[in-house]
Amino acid sequence: MNKILLQRWLTPVICSALFAGSVSAATKWDMPTPYGDGVHHTKNVRMFADDVKSATNGELEITVHSGASLFKHPQIHRAVRSGQVNIGELFMGLLGNDDPIFKADNIPFLASDFDSAKKLWKASRPHVEKRLQKDGLKLLYAVPWPPQGFYTKNPVSSVKDFWGGKMRAYSPTTSRLAVLLGSSPTTVQTPEIPQAFSTGIIDAMVTSPSTGVSSQAWDFVGHYTDTQAWIPKNMVIVNARAFKRLPASVQDAVMAAAAKAEARGWEMAVSETQEKTDMLKEKGMQVSSPTDQFKAELKEIGAVMGKEWADEAGAEGAEILKAMQ
């Protein structure tokens, strides 16, 4: 074969090899999240993944696995830490047993409106990031839920209405709250809520309007007491080693997309609160404000939990509480 023919034969082969190499060079991450596609957190996560893919020209592709389809909620933190997956979303308060700093946004009535919640996040974020670093993790962003309220089969006028009941717990803080309300805490993950109510495993829960709608709470309870007790957050974390292996330009793109997702997510949470509360009403649920008695009793419980948290969190907790004054 002469040189000209050889060159003509090799050129498409080389180009094809180069193209195949560029395709295989793309980094692909699986991202578990415990919530369904209708929840604003999941919508925001999907937009974040799209932003990353676009900003990196496909160098990093994140595949979102919603509804606890890849890992159940309690497993996501360990999965990211161990490198089973490189990125994931979880409820921050779920790690409260690992370190009290993760429970800062679960203290009743410490921050029950979005302005206060932003102030609390600004004060607690450096401590959260520092704690995650110990586990080889990096915080990308955090987004709040709507304020928390109580879902019950019957109207609630005081703490006595919870005595002897079984309340859903999804974090150490909600377990403690159930005990202080006189109920038995029962761990139930979001996808399992309808079945837990229908089978009598639980008869009450405290959660956001978002979770109430996504679990179709009107099918198993008739009352929502809008206490606006606290505004917890989800956080998106990444395995620090996996992040460092990314090219610098891709790292920058991920952090820019994360900042965009956090700002967008907070705005989504505000509109989500009104939208989903209205939907609960439209579906026939009785949505009411807490009675003066119940509100006073909840504040007493909040004071107890706040003191317990401050004692547990030590100097870091004191610093955060001081910033909230």
Secondary structure, 3 states (H helix, E strand, C coil): CCHHHHHHHHHHHHHHHHHHHHHHCCEEEEEECCCCCCCHHHHHHHHHHHHHHHHCCCCEEEEEECCCCCCCHHHHHHHHHHCCCCEEEEEHHHHCCCCHHHHHHHCCCCCCCHHHHHHHHHHHHHHHHHHHHHCCEEEEEEEECCCCEEEECCCCCCHHHHCCCEEEECCHHHHHHHHHCCCEEEECCHHHHHHHHHCCCCCEEEECHHHHHHCCHHHCCCEEECCCCCCCEEEEEEEHHHHHHCCHHHHHHHHHHHHHHHHHHHHHHHHHHHHHHHHHHHCCCEEECCCHHHHHHHHHHHHHHHHHHHHHHHHHHHHHHHHCC
